[in-house]
Structures are given as C-alpha cells and as structure tokens.
Amino acid sequence: MSEHGPDLVVAGAGGGLVGALRAAELGLDVVVVEASEHAKRGNNTAMSTAMIPGAGSRWQREQGVDDFPSRFVDDVVRKTKGTADVGLATALAEVSAPLVEWMADHLEIPLSLVTDFAYPGHSALRCHTVEGRHGSVLLDHLTRAVAEHPNIDVYAPARVTDVRTEDGRVSAVVVTLPDGTTDEIPTPAVLLATNGYGADHAAVAQHAPEIASAVYHGSEYSTGDALAIGTRLGAEARFLDAYQGHAALSKKAATLVGWATVMHGGVVLDSTGRRFGDETTGYSEYAAQLAARPGSEGWLVIDREIHDRCLAFTDFRQTVESGAAVWADDAAGLAAATGLPVDAVVDEIAAVGRYARGEDSDPFGRNSFEHEMAGPYAAVAIVPALFHTQGGLVVDGHARVLRTDGSPIDGLFAAGGAAMGISGHGASGYLAGNGLLPALGLSFLAADAAAASLDMQRTSS
Ligand SMILES: Cc1cc2nc3c(=O)[nH]c(=O)nc-3n(C[C@H](O)[C@H](O)[C@H](O)COP(=O)(O)OP(=O)(O)OC[C@H]3O[C@@H](n4cnc5c(N)ncnc54)[C@H](O)[C@@H]3O)c2cc1C
C-alpha cells in the first residue's frame, strides 16, 4: 500500500468482497473494513440461499435456456409494476452473466444453474448457485480468495463511521474501533457495502411499517450506516420503503423453509386452516400478507415428493432435521398434528387437489400447482420475516453515489443493501436474486469505475 493509503476502501465484507477482489485484480491496493468479528456467519450474504441471477450465461446456453439482459429487465419492470429504476436494472442485468462467469473463472467458485424449479417472476431459469444452495459457502469462497490476494488487507473488527471529502472528492474514511477510538485511512475511493437498515427497528417502522412486527432475520450490523454517511455528504436516497420479506421462516427452528416448497406444489394455510392467496406471486410480498392474518403465523403444507425435492437446500434440510415438520398420512391427521380446524384443512387440501388436476380453478388465481400432493403430508409452522431493506443511496450504473442534483460524489460508491435496489417500492417488486445481484454486481461495477478513475488521475498527473 502506498503512503497515501489504499486505492480503495471497501466498507463491509459481504457482497463488497467482490468489489475488493475485482479491484485487486485490476491492480488496486484495497483495504476491507468489516465491523463484525463474525461476518462470515452473520452477514446477509452468508445467510442467503446464494441465488444469483445471470441473464445469458454459458450455463444457460448449455441447458438451452434462451435468456438475455433485456428479458431480465422486462421481468424486473413487470414485477415492480414499472417502478424500478430501469437504468440501474439494465446495468445490473447486463453485468449479471459476466459477473457469474467471472466468479467461476477468476475466483474458482463452482457455480451451476438451478434447473429444478423457477422462482416467481423470472421468465427464464437464470438463478446460479453454489453447492448446498447456501450463502455461507459463497462467502467462504469469497473470503478464501480475499485471503489469498496480496493486494487486499482486511481491517476487522472496525466500523466505518464517516467518509471525508475534500473539494467534493473522497479523501479518507473514518474508522471506529471496538474500544471507541478512531482511525483515519486516506483513500480516494470508498465502496459502501454495509447493507441497509433492517436491524434498525425504528427505521423499519418508519419506512416499511407493514413488516415492522415481523421477525428480523438478517445481519445485526445492518444499522443503516451507509445511508447516514452518504446522506451527510449530500447523497440522495430512494426506495426506502422497499424490502425483501419472506413468508416461510420456520417458527420452531428460525431457519428458512424456502419457497421451492411452494413452487413444487406446496400451499400456505393461515391459523384458521385456510389458504389466503396465490402463493406463487412471491415469497417477499407474502410475508406482509401472512403478517396480516390472524395470529400472524401459518403452516406450509407439502408432501413427501416436495420434501424430497427440496433437500437440495441446506436451509430446508436443517429445518426438517430440527424436527420442525409434522407429518400425517392424510388431511384429517395433518389437522390433528397441527391443531388447525379439521374441516378447513380437509376442505383446502381437497380443493388444492382439484386445482392441480385442472378440475377447478383456484379462486385466488394460482394457476401453477406443479404436482398433485398426496399423503403423507408434512406441515411446518411458519412466521413472516424481514430479510433486508432494499432502499438506499441513489447510484448510477457504475455504482457511483449521486447527489440530489444527479452529480456523482467523486470516489463514493455503494452496493447491495447500502444502495437503492431494483425492486421498486414495498415488498412485491422483489425477484429472487435481486438482493445478491446489487450486492455483488454493483461491487463489481464499482471496482471497474474506481480503477478507471484512478487510471485517469494517474494519466493526468
Ligand atoms: C435467509 C436469507 C436468504 C437470502 N437469499 C438470497 C438469495 O438467494 N439471493 C439473493 O439475491 N438475495 C438473498 N438474500 C438477500 C441477500 O442476502 C442480501 O441482499 C445481500 O447479501 C446483501 O449483501 P450486502 O453486501 O449488502 O450485505 P451483507 O452481506 O450483510 O454485508 C454487509 C457487511 O457490512 C458489515 N458492516 C455493517 N456496517 C458496517 C460499517 N459501518 N463498517 C464496516 N462494516 C460494516 C456487516 O457486518 C456485513 O458483514 C437473502 C437474505 C436472507 C436473510
């Protein structure tokens, strides 16, 4: 590192590590500052299901999946009802396939395309993932690559608490250590990758009250630091009401049951034993719908075949291994095992069978029941959860943080939950993978932009 400090400071060792690795590959000296000693297990990237969209990847071509960035953007526009920032969605869709291919080729992360089911809202099979479909595996690969790279130093535990500017350009970051002392690192560029404000209950209650009573299932360090730092520097913030919810957190095990259950044909019953909507619209918006039902909890009902197909997910496996699923041979038995009203459960499961066989249409409009469930049935008690917030600092397609007048703050970048996402407003615009794509993709784009800007400065000096 030069006496003037690193070329880039990355605040946050989640998706931000992609920015550190990309920048280091481009020859930059990088320091990663991470607030938590336990980020490898506790941040959102580590907690995730590791689904990363890539539109037009080589894995898709191998599987004959016809996909391309504008198709992905169309899906984003449809899911967000036209409210997402199309410029940002386009930049992320365009980088999505190069990103996953770079991660496989340059970081040696074994990725594959998920082909056994499609997540709601994606018109093509485009989610790529790692072994076990768990973010801890993804983050292990990223931290291994960081540890191996001579151009990257990691400073942890230490919290980025401010960014200094001179003449409108980033000049240093202020770091606060656990003993309260502060340190200042001179640098011309900072990538804020500290996630959103999901752990700040008051901020969630203010911006997304519909989900404020739900369980928060995300990083405890998501306290909105980037938002505070960026707005102090004059940055604009948008989509603060946007969030990723999930309707299927196991009540007993506090693990993710997962929505593959639903996409394979499972259904959600509320505490009266009744379905209350089309589950396939999306797990994110279903969280607030479940939160609004009596008792704010429900049961996810599947059968043996769905159970077996979902074992590919580490989270699902852990859920069933914890004993969170109750089993019964038939619907009446399931009612007894769950304590739900027997008439309602028998009636609902019979109705779902008719919808699956095409003998009747679902009054909620669900038209995809992948297969007709048959006993034995399993049910898992579920509660709605908030995973992370999706609003944040306004960025352009190079991850540059913008002021309210649209001008970039030179040297300031944001990614992931720190930046505004591409999910529009509320919960319903969230497409699976659109948490990690802004986290990894904007970090990648920020590194490219930081390197280009450094090149320009070196050429002109
Ligand atoms: C159970 C679950 C499943 C999910 N599955 C998926 C999925 O399959 N696909 C998908 O796209 N999204 C998924 N998500 C969402 C996804 O995990 C997040 O959108 C994404 O990981 C956010 O990345 P990030 O880098 O912004 O935040 P994080 O991964 O949380 O990283 C931020 C880091 O910054 C650190 N930090 C915080 N403040 C500071 C500070 N001031 N200074 C220094 N460091 C700081 C934190 O400790 C943390 O390590 C899931 C989320 C959950 C909870």
The ligand as an ORCA input file, in Angstrom:
! r2SCAN-3c Opt
* xyz 0 1
  C     -32.121    -16.099      4.668
  C     -31.807    -15.196      3.521
  C     -31.779    -15.714      2.237
  C     -31.477    -14.879      1.164
  N     -31.337    -15.425     -0.066
  C     -30.986    -14.650     -1.112
  C     -30.740    -15.210     -2.379
  O     -30.765    -16.423     -2.563
  N     -30.449    -14.371     -3.409
  C     -30.384    -13.020     -3.234
  O     -30.161    -12.304     -4.201
  N     -30.540    -12.463     -2.019
  C     -30.821    -13.247     -0.963
  N     -30.966    -12.694      0.269
  C     -30.655    -11.255      0.401
  C     -29.122    -11.084      0.370
  O     -28.581    -11.889      1.358
  C     -28.720     -9.634      0.572
  O     -29.431     -8.822     -0.322
  C     -27.242     -9.432      0.295
  O     -26.488    -10.458      0.883
  C     -26.790     -8.088      0.821
  O     -25.402     -8.016      0.685
  P     -24.625     -6.811      1.352
  O     -23.205     -6.959      0.930
  O     -25.321     -5.540      1.049
  O     -24.789     -7.046      2.918
  P     -24.093     -8.094      3.907
  O     -23.833     -9.383      3.245
  O     -24.900     -8.094      5.149
  O     -22.685     -7.453      4.180
  C     -22.563     -6.198      4.838
  C     -21.358     -6.265      5.749
  O     -21.066     -4.958      6.236
  C     -20.721     -5.044      7.613
  N     -20.935     -3.697      8.171
  C     -22.112     -3.109      8.524
  N     -21.897     -1.842      8.894
  C     -20.563     -1.618      8.761
  C     -19.731     -0.486      8.940
  N     -20.236      0.706      9.313
  N     -18.391     -0.612      8.713
  C     -17.861     -1.817      8.312
  N     -18.609     -2.907      8.112
  C     -19.950     -2.805      8.324
  C     -21.596     -6.133      8.153
  O     -21.094     -6.688      9.348
  C     -21.580     -7.131      6.982
  O     -20.548     -8.075      7.096
  C     -31.252    -13.494      1.367
  C     -31.294    -12.976      2.663
  C     -31.553    -13.817      3.737
  C     -31.562    -13.237      5.111
*
